[in-house]
Amino acid sequence: MLFDAFKNRKSPKIEFIKTNPSWRVAWGIVDANYEDIAWRDEKISVILPRTTSELPAEKLAISSRGRFVAVGDVWLTNRVQLLQKLGIEPDSFQGSSLQLVANLWERWGNESLSQLVGMFALVVWDREKQVLRLIRDRIGVRTLYYTTTGSVRWIAPQLRTLAPHRSSDLDLVALRDYLCCAFVPGERTLWEQVQELRPGTVLEFPDYDES
């Protein structure tokens, strides 16, 4: 049989590239001794693993007056124009694109979003109004996932990063879609307690739910 012809052949060894867990944001009360907390206040904690190859400044930024905290992945094509709007000479600005976004939010708040051109997946925390916003670019080049249950909600750009913070229960509807279409449409993921922020979407967590 044809099957027997290949039965004794050795399968090629597949080497998986090991990637480090990315940044995470916890919305809720997390133990102050939790590992790798780079910044925290009463309701949110920003976790930046020590194993990451990128500098913390590239993933965490605080606005010039300290009101907004921005976490995420940002690549902007209109960086020069945005700096000029802030009255900053592009050659003199030493901050990251994420720092630029934080400063824009300090000046224009939510209106800053319409000015961003590029690829980004962001979490912006308003320390004054205690509002957390999850933001994803219109094309959806960068991904952003979040848990939907529990006293602490976790946000991260990689599904695997959320593995310690979710159950192992599969979303059977998402599994059916994946088996039929080879992808999961909409905001569902293969895990019941995790959703994906859709491209061009802003999700707000205005009230902390203790239940």
N, C-alpha and C positions, 0 to 999 in steps of 0.2 A: 504493500500500500504506500501511497505517497507520504502518509504520516510517518511510516517506518523509515523512510529514506532520510528524514531529518531528525529522527528520534535520538540518535546517538551523537548528533552534532552538539558541540558545546556552545552555549549562548555567550555572546560577547559580554565582557564585564562592563557594566555601566557605572561610571563614576559620577556621583552627584556633587555639584558645586555647593559647598557649605556657605550659607549666607547668615550673617548675624541678625538677630532680632532688631527691628528698627525702633524708632521712638514710639512712645505710648503716652496717652493722656488719660488720667483717671478722673472722672467727674463724680465726686462723692468723697466721703471721709476715708482716707487710707492711712494706715499706721505710719507715723513719722519715721519709723526705722525701716520702712520698705526699701528694698535694694535699688540703688541707682537713681534716687530722686534728685533731679537737678534743680527743680524749683517747685514750691508748693505754697498754697495758702489754705484757708479753711475748707474750701470746696473742691479744689482741683490740685492734682499733682502731675508734674511732667517728669517722665522717666526717660533718661537717655543712657542706654547701656554703655558701660566702659569699653566694651568690645567693638563699638562702632569705629569705623575708620575715618569718620568725619568729625570735625570740631563741633562741640556743643553750640557754638555761636551760629552755626549754619542751620541749626534746627530749632533754636530757641531765641526769641528776641523780645525785649520789653520796650515799649514806646518811650519817647523822650521825656514825657512827664509821668511815666509809670502807671498809666491807667490801663493800657492794653498789653496783654501777653499773647504773643503769636508763636505757634509751634507748627512745623510742617516742612513741606518740600515746595520750593518756589524757583521757577526759572522764567524771567520776564524779558520780553523782546523790546519793551518800551521803557526800560529802566532810566535811560537818559532823560526822556521827556518827563517822567514822574519826578525825578530829582529837580528838574527845572521848575516844575509846578510848586515844589516845596521851597524854591529859592536857594537850592544847594548846587554848587558847582560840581558836576559829575566827577571831575578829576580829584576833588578834595574829599569825596565821600568814601570812607574806608569800610563801611558796614556791608553786611550781606543783603541780598534781595529780601530776605525775611525781615531784616531790620527796617528796610525801606517800607515794607508793607505795614509794619507796626506803627511807624511814624505817620504814614498816610491815614491810618485809622484814627490816630490822635487828632489829626486835622479835620477829616471829613466823615469819620464814622463809617456807616454802612455804604455811603455813597462812593467810598474808595473802591468797592468791588467792581463797579462799572468802568473804572479806569485801568484795571489790570488786564494786560494782554500777555498771554503766555501759558505756561503749564504750572498748575499748582494744586495742592491739596493741603488745606489749612485748618487749624483750630485757633480761633481767636477768643480770648477770655476778657470780658469787660469787668474789671475789678470794681468799678463804681456801681454798675447796674446789676452785677452778678449774673450776667448772661453769657452762655457759652454758645459759640457759633461754629458749625462745621461747614466748610466751604470747598467746593471742587470746581475746577475750570470747566468751560463749556464743552470742550472736546472730550474731556475725561481721560487725558493722557496719564495723569496721576490718579491713583486709587485711594479710597478712604473707607474704612469699615468701622462699625461700632456695634457694641452689644446692646441688647434691647431689654434685658431683665436684670434684676439684682439691685442691691442698695448702692453699688458702685457701677457706673457705666464706663466702659473702656473704649478708647478710640485709637486706631493705628492704621498705617498705610498698607500693612500686610496682614493677610488672614492668619498666617502662622504665628504672628506676634500675639494674637488674641487667644491662642490655644489654651493657655493656663486660666483664662477668665470666662470660659464657656463650657457648656456640657458637650458631650459627644453625640447628642441626639441629632440625627439627620433630618433635614427638611424634605419630606417625601415628595412634595410637589416640585421642589427645586431639583431633586434627584431625577424625577421623571422627565423634566424639561432638559436636563443635561444629557440623559440617555437618548432622548429623541433628537435634540438639536445641537449637541456638543457644546452648549453654553447655557448659562442660567440667565434668563432675561429679567429686567426690572431690578428691584432692590434686594431681592432674595439672594441668599447664598446657600451652599450645601448644608450649613449649620442652622438649626432652628433659632438660636439666640443671637445670630449675627446678621446684620444687614449691610448692604453697600450703599453709600451715598451716590446718588445718580449724578451724571455730568450736569454742570450748570445749576447745581442745587445748593441752597443754603438751609441748613437745619439748625433750629435754635432749641436750646434746653433752658427755658426761662424759669422753670420751677423745679426744685429738687424733690423727687418723689421718694419718700422714706419707705413706702410699701414694697 
